[in-house]
Amino acid sequence: MGNPASIVEEMFEALPTLRSQMYFKTSLTALSHAMEDQVLAGSERQPLIIASFQQERFYRQEAHRYARIGKLSDQVYVLSAVETQFCDAVDDYEKIDFDEADALTEEWHLVVVGDSYSAALICREHQPVVSKPTRTVGGPEPHLDQTRRFEGIWTLDRQVSLRAASLLLDRIQKYRPDLKKKIKRARTRFIPKVLGDALEVGADPFAQRLITYLQAGQYKQLKAYRAIALQEKRARLINSITAAIRRSLNPSEIFMIAANELGSVLAVGRCIIYRCAPDDLDATIQHEYRQTHLNSLAGATWPLKNNPLYQWVKAHHSTLAIDDISGEIAEGIDLSAALPRLQRWQVQGCLLVPLVHKNRLLGMVELHLDSSSCHHWDDDEIMLTEAIANQLSVALIQAEAYANLEDLNQQLADLERTRSNLIAITGHELRTPLSTIRVCLESLLTEPDMSPDMRQIMLDTALTDAERMRKLVQDFLTLSRLESRRVEWNLESLSLQECVDLALSSLRWQNSSMSAPSVRIETDLPEALPFVRADGEWIVEVLSKLLDNACKFTEANGQITISAQVAGPAVEVTVTDTGRGIEADRLKTVFERFYQEEGALRRSVGGTGLGLAICQQVVEGLGGKIWATSAGKDQGTQIHFTLPAVGEPIRPEKGQHLNRGQSASKKTAQAVTPETAADRLSAKKARHRTR
């Protein structure tokens, strides 16, 4: 039953000379009270009063006034949207309810027609049409009654008042047909059959000045509300970023929250935040807020080196605001080369704010406007973005400090573990041989009648343990030199076969006094293997330690294999044994200092646990990599390392043929036995042993 027709529109159609004005709610309230006070003063006898309220809650605020007005006239009509208590009724005045589909729910009317006084207030609430989100930091205007605005007319012109009364009486009669006779009496008394046109919309000069004063005060109040809303929105946004920083030290999470919050508050087309360093050539966009009609930059590579906007901000450490990239740009910026890229990504205007801490560039906040926008970056938006950028800079510094602290804590834990292992190992590896040496020497000193054979055994035992101690000290010094980068590498082109031969000779020499069962060692090196670029003495050291380590953990009659193959620009060497094997979770741990597979104090074999750590330092220092593989416990172990290859593979000389069954490999099988092989060491190896 609701009538969608607007009384305001009908008035302007009937009286084209009328001009609409804008009123704040406070001004309309003052005008309404002035018109009602005119009636309450009793200056008019039995006037016609028609009041239309948008909602019942607005009517309830004025109900006591209309209870008094109803006693002064029998032609009082009050309209309001039907709600809980307001309904059609006859008290001292007529109540007419209308449904929510009626246009009256958006309008505010008050018409007073008397014998000598008439006034009309016909207004409709102003609802601005916004096609896209407004780009103001404060967002929409605060939803307060004081900021509501209405458009329409307020006049003392009798013809306008009569026209408005006639339209409202028509609307009332449609809702309340039972009031037909009463409405007819009102028309007969107040409204002539032929209504004239309004020649001039007049108003009392004093009242007009009062309304002007109220309007000016209302504009100031609205401006204050907007400033308060801006501060509130700004504080809320900064608080949300601060809360994210307190909740997490993950820059990625903080950047994502900041991009979404800042982009939505400022209602820009796109907001991206990325980390960068002064020397970076480009950045990968991971954190983005965008409007749905814009292409996404997420995952894209954003150029920095050839980006004049970024370069300007980096050089000045200052904010750059551009309303239109095709308009006037800051001095020193040439966008001719970057313009196609900006247009491809629908960037018409932009705001760049750097993330800076102590003159160090950490990242960038970029806000983009699309081509459909016509916007000027104001100071509030720039200040808000800079405030967020400052918070993000602090977050990055805190995250870096926390990461550094974690690294330091890890280093401290490693040092503590190293200290414990060092105490345990040196206590065992030093005290045991020292005790043996002391016992042997004391026996030689206190037992002059000892047989020559026993004396020789005592001397050999003391010398063996002294050599054991010397090796321990040598390993400590070697690892210290390697870790402190105090080693000078003598790089040259080497034959891997020669290095393997020297390592095998060294191993047999070291075990010359052993009487343990032999371990079979097999080499599998291709004849066409290229030279490697490395320091020969250190490569022999690495191979010797790997072989020694494999022998320790391989049972009697086991087998160790040394193989090599070309792996791209490098040669990969593998030392394989059939020993105890390594659990999968310990494959990386074995290269740590003082690592003992059985524990520092529960070992069935000797050693300091520094061998593989030294091998890792040497291989990585020569530009290679080293790693371990194993199928598991009692499944054997493979230690792999790579060295840079040099030149072409070695080919057999003309006239030289490979033996049948050898193919392109040279295979030899040797056993580590207690035979003396020191005479096979080359002069180069001898120099290595005396370092």
ZAMARGU-4260 file (C-alpha; in steps of 0.2 Angstrom, whole numbers, plus 5000, padded with zeros to 4 digits):
<rodrens>
0) 5000/5000/5000 | 5015/5011/5002 | 5017/5026/4990 | 5034/5028/4982 | 5030/5045/4976
5) 5040/5059/4985 | 5031/5074/4992 | 5046/5084/4989 | 5047/5079/4970 | 5028/5083/4968
10) 5031/5100/4976 | 5045/5104/4964 | 5035/5098/4949 | 5020/5108/4954 | 5030/5124/4958
15) 5045/5124/4946 | 5051/5141/4953 | 5055/5133/4970 | 5074/5131/4974 | 5080/5118/4985
20) 5091/5121/5000 | 5102/5110/5011 | 5098/5110/5030 | 5106/5101/5044 | 5095/5091/5056
25) 5098/5104/5070 | 5092/5118/5059 | 5076/5108/5054 | 5073/5105/5073 | 5074/5124/5077
30) 5063/5128/5062 | 5050/5115/5067 | 5050/5121/5085 | 5048/5139/5079 | 5032/5134/5069
35) 5025/5124/5083 | 5028/5138/5096 | 5018/5149/5084 | 5003/5138/5086 | 5006/5135/5105
40) 5006/5154/5107 | 4988/5154/5102 | 4990/5167/5088 | 4980/5156/5077 | 4962/5149/5080
45) 4960/5131/5075 | 4974/5130/5062 | 4978/5115/5051 | 4994/5106/5056 | 5001/5091/5047
50) 5017/5084/5053 | 5026/5069/5046 | 5040/5059/5055 | 5051/5047/5047 | 5051/5035/5062
55) 5041/5032/5077 | 5057/5036/5088 | 5058/5054/5081 | 5039/5056/5084 | 5041/5051/5103
60) 5053/5065/5106 | 5040/5077/5101 | 5024/5068/5107 | 5022/5079/5122 | 5021/5095/5111
65) 5008/5088/5100 | 4998/5083/5115 | 4997/5101/5119 | 4994/5106/5100 | 4980/5094/5099
70) 4970/5103/5112 | 4971/5119/5102 | 4964/5113/5085 | 4954/5098/5079 | 4964/5098/5062
75) 4980/5090/5068 | 4987/5076/5058 | 5003/5066/5063 | 5011/5053/5052 | 5024/5041/5056
80) 5031/5024/5050 | 5022/5010/5058 | 5032/5002/5073 | 5029/4994/5090 | 5017/5008/5098
85) 5013/5020/5084 | 4997/5015/5075 | 4981/5023/5068 | 4972/5031/5083 | 4962/5046/5088
90) 4967/5055/5103 | 4968/5073/5104 | 4974/5072/5086 | 4974/5060/5072 | 4988/5047/5070
95) 4991/5040/5053 | 5004/5026/5051 | 5012/5022/5034 | 5022/5007/5029 | 5041/5006/5026
100) 5039/5006/5007 | 5032/5024/5007 | 5043/5038/5002 | 5038/5047/5018 | 5051/5036/5027
105) 5065/5047/5019 | 5056/5064/5022 | 5052/5077/5035 | 5037/5088/5034 | 5028/5101/5044
110) 5014/5112/5037 | 5005/5125/5047 | 4990/5134/5039 | 4980/5147/5049 | 4969/5162/5045
115) 4984/5174/5046 | 4999/5163/5047 | 5006/5149/5036 | 5022/5140/5035 | 5029/5124/5026
120) 5044/5114/5029 | 5046/5100/5016 | 5062/5091/5016 | 5070/5074/5011 | 5085/5067/5019
125) 5100/5069/5008 | 5108/5052/5003 | 5124/5056/4992 | 5127/5043/4978 | 5144/5036/4979
130) 5149/5025/4965 | 5166/5020/4973 | 5172/5021/4991 | 5177/5039/4996 | 5195/5042/4997
135) 5196/5051/5013 | 5206/5045/5028 | 5190/5047/5039 | 5180/5036/5027 | 5161/5039/5028
140) 5154/5053/5038 | 5151/5049/5057 | 5133/5042/5059 | 5127/5055/5071 | 5110/5064/5070
145) 5119/5081/5071 | 5127/5077/5054 | 5112/5072/5045 | 5107/5083/5031 | 5091/5087/5022
150) 5086/5095/5005 | 5070/5104/5002 | 5061/5121/5006 | 5056/5131/5021 | 5044/5145/5017
155) 5031/5157/5024 | 5023/5158/5007 | 5004/5154/5009 | 5003/5146/4991 | 5017/5135/4994
160) 5010/5130/5011 | 4993/5127/5004 | 5000/5116/4990 | 5010/5106/5003 | 4995/5104/5014
165) 4984/5098/4999 | 4997/5084/4994 | 4999/5078/5012 | 4980/5077/5014 | 4979/5067/4999
170) 4992/5055/5006 | 4982/5054/5023 | 4966/5050/5015 | 4973/5035/5006 | 4979/5028/5022
175) 4964/5033/5032 | 4948/5033/5021 | 4938/5035/5037 | 4944/5053/5039 | 4937/5058/5022
180) 4924/5070/5030 | 4936/5078/5042 | 4949/5081/5028 | 4935/5088/5017 | 4931/5101/5031
185) 4949/5106/5031 | 4950/5108/5013 | 4934/5118/5013 | 4940/5130/5026 | 4959/5132/5022
190) 4962/5126/5004 | 4954/5135/4989 | 4948/5124/4974 | 4961/5133/4963 | 4978/5135/4970
195) 4989/5149/4963 | 5008/5148/4959 | 5021/5154/4971 | 5028/5170/4966 | 5041/5172/4979
200) 5047/5161/4993 | 5048/5172/5007 | 5054/5170/5025 | 5055/5181/5040 | 5072/5190/5040
205) 5076/5187/5058 | 5072/5168/5056 | 5082/5167/5040 | 5097/5175/5049 | 5095/5163/5063
210) 5095/5148/5051 | 5110/5154/5043 | 5119/5155/5060 | 5113/5138/5064 | 5119/5131/5047
215) 5137/5139/5050 | 5138/5132/5067 | 5133/5115/5060 | 5146/5115/5047 | 5159/5119/5060
220) 5152/5105/5070 | 5153/5093/5055 | 5171/5098/5052 | 5175/5094/5070 | 5166/5077/5069
225) 5176/5073/5053 | 5193/5078/5062 | 5188/5067/5077 | 5183/5052/5065 | 5200/5055/5056
230) 5210/5054/5072 | 5199/5039/5078 | 5202/5030/5061 | 5221/5034/5062 | 5223/5028/5080
235) 5213/5012/5076 | 5224/5008/5061 | 5240/5012/5070 | 5234/5001/5085 | 5230/4987/5073
240) 5247/4987/5066 | 5255/4989/5084 | 5245/4974/5090 | 5251/4964/5075 | 5269/4969/5079
245) 5266/4964/5097 | 5257/4948/5092 | 5270/4942/5080 | 5288/4946/5075 | 5285/4939/5057
250) 5287/4953/5045 | 5276/4944/5032 | 5261/4943/5043 | 5263/4961/5049 | 5265/4967/5031
255) 5249/4957/5025 | 5239/4965/5039 | 5246/4983/5036 | 5243/4981/5017 | 5224/4976/5019
260) 5221/4989/5033 | 5229/5004/5025 | 5222/4999/5007 | 5204/4998/5014 | 5205/5013/5025
265) 5211/5024/5011 | 5201/5015/4998 | 5215/5016/4985 | 5215/5005/4970 | 5230/4995/4976
270) 5242/4994/4991 | 5258/4985/4990 | 5272/4983/5004 | 5288/4975/5000 | 5306/4973/5008
275) 5321/4980/4998 | 5339/4985/5000 | 5348/4999/4991 | 5357/4987/4979 | 5342/4976/4975
280) 5338/4976/4956 | 5320/4971/4959 | 5307/4964/4972 | 5294/4951/4972 | 5277/4957/4978
285) 5270/4946/4991 | 5259/4958/5001 | 5245/4967/4991 | 5228/4974/4994 | 5218/4979/4978
290) 5201/4983/4971 | 5193/4969/4961 | 5194/4978/4945 | 5213/4980/4945 | 5225/4967/4940
295) 5234/4958/4954 | 5253/4961/4957 | 5255/4946/4969 | 5269/4936/4964 | 5275/4948/4951
300) 5293/4955/4950 | 5293/4973/4953 | 5308/4982/4945 | 5318/4994/4956 | 5334/4998/4947
305) 5324/5004/4931 | 5310/5012/4942 | 5313/5031/4942 | 5300/5033/4956 | 5308/5021/4967
310) 5325/5028/4963 | 5320/5045/4968 | 5313/5040/4985 | 5329/5029/4988 | 5340/5044/4984
315) 5330/5057/4995 | 5323/5045/5009 | 5307/5055/5007 | 5289/5053/5002 | 5283/5055/4984
320) 5265/5059/4980 | 5259/5059/4962 | 5241/5063/4958 | 5242/5059/4940 | 5257/5051/4931
325) 5253/5060/4915 | 5254/5077/4924 | 5267/5087/4933 | 5280/5076/4941 | 5294/5080/4954
330) 5310/5087/4947 | 5322/5074/4942 | 5310/5061/4938 | 5308/5055/4920 | 5294/5043/4918
335) 5295/5041/4899 | 5303/5023/4900 | 5292/5017/4915 | 5276/5024/4908 | 5271/5009/4898
340) 5273/4998/4913 | 5263/5009/4925 | 5249/5010/4912 | 5250/4991/4910 | 5247/4989/4929
345) 5233/5002/4928 | 5243/5015/4939 | 5237/5033/4936 | 5242/5040/4953 | 5254/5034/4967
350) 5260/5037/4984 | 5277/5030/4989 | 5283/5030/5007 | 5300/5022/5011 | 5303/5011/5027
355) 5319/5019/5034 | 5328/5016/5050 | 5344/5027/5054 | 5346/5031/5035 | 5345/5013/5030
360) 5331/5009/5017 | 5322/4993/5023 | 5307/4993/5011 | 5293/5003/5003 | 5274/5006/5004
365) 5266/5010/4988 | 5248/5016/4985 | 5241/5016/4968 | 5226/5025/4960 | 5218/5018/4944
370) 5214/5028/4929 | 5196/5031/4934 | 5201/5040/4949 | 5202/5059/4951 | 5211/5062/4967
375) 5223/5073/4976 | 5234/5066/4990 | 5230/5076/5005 | 5241/5079/5020 | 5231/5068/5031
380) 5233/5053/5020 | 5251/5056/5018 | 5254/5058/5037 | 5244/5042/5040 | 5254/5032/5028
385) 5270/5039/5035 | 5265/5034/5052 | 5261/5016/5047 | 5278/5016/5038 | 5287/5021/5054
390) 5278/5007/5063 | 5283/4994/5050 | 5301/5000/5050 | 5301/4997/5069 | 5294/4980/5066
395) 5307/4975/5053 | 5321/4981/5065 | 5313/4971/5080 | 5312/4956/5068 | 5330/4957/5063
400) 5335/4959/5081 | 5325/4944/5086 | 5333/4934/5072 | 5350/4939/5077 | 5346/4935/5095
405) 5340/4918/5090 | 5357/4915/5080 | 5367/4921/5095 | 5357/4909/5107 | 5360/4895/5094
410) 5379/4900/5094 | 5379/4900/5113 | 5371/4883/5113 | 5383/4876/5101 | 5398/4883/5111
415) 5391/4876/5127 | 5389/4859/5118 | 5407/4861/5111 | 5414/4865/5128 | 5406/4850/5136
420) 5412/4839/5122 | 5429/4847/5123 | 5431/4844/5141 | 5425/4826/5140 | 5435/4821/5124
425) 5451/4830/5130 | 5449/4823/5147 | 5449/4806/5139 | 5460/4808/5125 | 5474/4817/5135
430) 5473/4809/5152 | 5473/4791/5145 | 5489/4793/5135 | 5497/4803/5148 | 5494/4790/5161
435) 5501/4777/5150 | 5516/4787/5146 | 5519/4790/5164 | 5517/4772/5169 | 5529/4767/5155
440) 5542/4780/5160 | 5541/4776/5179 | 5543/4757/5175 | 5558/4761/5165 | 5565/4772/5179
445) 5561/4761/5193 | 5565/4744/5185 | 5583/4743/5180 | 5582/4724/5178 | 5569/4725/5165
450) 5572/4714/5150 | 5576/4722/5134 | 5560/4716/5126 | 5550/4723/5139 | 5559/4739/5138
455) 5556/4740/5120 | 5537/4737/5123 | 5537/4751/5136 | 5545/4763/5124 | 5534/4758/5109
460) 5519/4761/5120 | 5525/4778/5126 | 5529/4783/5108 | 5512/4777/5102 | 5502/4787/5115
465) 5513/4802/5112 | 5509/4802/5094 | 5491/4800/5098 | 5492/4816/5109 | 5502/4825/5095
470) 5488/4821/5083 | 5475/4827/5095 | 5484/4844/5097 | 5487/4845/5078 | 5468/4842/5075
475) 5464/4856/5087 | 5476/4868/5078 | 5471/4863/5061 | 5452/4866/5064 | 5456/4883/5073
480) 5466/4889/5057 | 5452/4883/5045 | 5438/4891/5055 | 5447/4907/5057 | 5451/4908/5039
485) 5470/4909/5042 | 5474/4896/5028 | 5482/4901/5012 | 5476/4889/4998 | 5490/4884/4986
490) 5478/4879/4971 | 5484/4869/4957 | 5478/4856/4944 | 5479/4839/4952 | 5477/4821/4947
495) 5464/4814/4959 | 5473/4797/4957 | 5489/4804/4964 | 5480/4811/4979 | 5472/4794/4983
500) 5488/4785/4982 | 5496/4797/4994 | 5481/4795/5006 | 5482/4776/5005 | 5501/4776/5008
505) 5498/4788/5023 | 5485/4776/5030 | 5497/4761/5029 | 5511/4771/5037 | 5499/4776/5051
510) 5494/4758/5054 | 5511/4750/5052 | 5512/4745/5070 | 5494/4738/5071 | 5491/4719/5072
515) 5472/4721/5069 | 5463/4711/5055 | 5464/4720/5038 | 5451/4730/5030 | 5449/4729/5011
520) 5451/4746/5002 | 5446/4747/4984 | 5448/4761/4972 | 5437/4764/4957 | 5443/4780/4948
525) 5439/4782/4929 | 5455/4784/4918 | 5447/4799/4909 | 5444/4808/4925 | 5448/4827/4923
530) 5460/4836/4934 | 5453/4845/4950 | 5458/4863/4955 | 5463/4861/4973 | 5477/4861/4986
535) 5485/4844/4985 | 5491/4843/5003 | 5474/4847/5010 | 5465/4835/4998 | 5477/4821/5004
540) 5472/4826/5022 | 5454/4825/5018 | 5455/4808/5010 | 5466/4802/5024 | 5454/4807/5037
545) 5439/4800/5028 | 5448/4783/5026 | 5454/4783/5044 | 5436/4787/5049 | 5429/4773/5038
550) 5442/4760/5045 | 5437/4764/5063 | 5419/4760/5060 | 5420/4746/5048 | 5421/4728/5055
555) 5436/4716/5051 | 5436/4710/5034 | 5424/4724/5029 | 5427/4734/5013 | 5430/4752/5009
560) 5428/4759/4991 | 5435/4776/4984 | 5426/4781/4968 | 5424/4797/4958 | 5413/4803/4944
565) 5411/4819/4934 | 5396/4829/4941 | 5394/4844/4929 | 5408/4857/4932 | 5415/4847/4947
570) 5421/4830/4951 | 5412/4820/4965 | 5422/4809/4976 | 5414/4796/4987 | 5421/4785/5001
575) 5410/4771/5004 | 5411/4758/5019 | 5401/4743/5025 | 5402/4748/5043 | 5389/4754/5056
580) 5380/4766/5046 | 5372/4782/5052 | 5354/4786/5056 | 5345/4798/5045 | 5343/4811/5058
585) 5361/4812/5061 | 5368/4814/5043 | 5371/4832/5046 | 5376/4831/5064 | 5392/4820/5060
590) 5401/4836/5053 | 5399/4845/5069 | 5415/4848/5080 | 5418/4834/5093 | 5403/4824/5087
595) 5404/4806/5092 | 5392/4793/5085 | 5393/4783/5102 | 5394/4798/5113 | 5409/4807/5121
600) 5412/4795/5135 | 5404/4779/5128 | 5416/4775/5113 | 5423/4759/5107 | 5435/4768/5095
605) 5447/4782/5098 | 5446/4799/5091 | 5442/4817/5094 | 5427/4819/5083 | 5436/4833/5073
610) 5440/4823/5057 | 5424/4826/5048 | 5423/4844/5054 | 5440/4847/5047 | 5435/4839/5030
615) 5420/4850/5029 | 5430/4866/5032 | 5443/4861/5019 | 5431/4855/5005 | 5420/4871/5007
620) 5436/4882/5008 | 5441/4875/4991 | 5424/4879/4984 | 5416/4861/4985 | 5402/4853/4995
625) 5402/4838/5007 | 5388/4827/5013 | 5384/4810/5020 | 5372/4797/5015 | 5367/4780/5023
630) 5353/4768/5022 | 5353/4767/5041 | 5361/4757/5055 | 5373/4743/5050 | 5370/4748/5032
635) 5386/4757/5028 | 5390/4775/5025 | 5394/4785/5010 | 5404/4802/5012 | 5403/4812/4996
640) 5412/4828/4992 | 5415/4838/4976 | 5430/4848/4969 | 5430/4860/4954 | 5435/4851/4938
645) 5449/4858/4927 | 5450/4857/4908 | 5445/4841/4898 | 5445/4823/4904 | 5461/4814/4904
650) 5463/4803/4889 | 5474/4788/4887 | 5490/4792/4877 | 5492/4786/4859 | 5496/4768/4859
655) 5490/4765/4877 | 5475/4753/4878 | 5464/4749/4893 | 5464/4731/4900 | 5449/4720/4896
660) 5437/4721/4910 | 5443/4738/4916 | 5433/4748/4904 | 5436/4766/4908 | 5440/4763/4926
665) 5456/4759/4936 | 5452/4747/4950 | 5464/4742/4963 | 5461/4732/4979 | 5472/4734/4994
670) 5472/4729/5012 | 5477/4739/5027 | 5490/4727/5035 | 5504/4731/5047 | 5517/4732/5034
675) 5528/4747/5033 | 5525/4758/5018 | 5534/4774/5023 | 5546/4773/5009 | 5532/4775/4996
680) 5528/4793/5002 | 5533/4806/4990 | 5542/4822/4995 | 5526/4831/4994 | 5518/4820/5006
685) 5533/4821/5018 | 5531/4840/5018 | 5513/4838/5022 | 5517/4827/5037 | 5529/4840/5044
690) 5517/4855/5043
</rodrens>
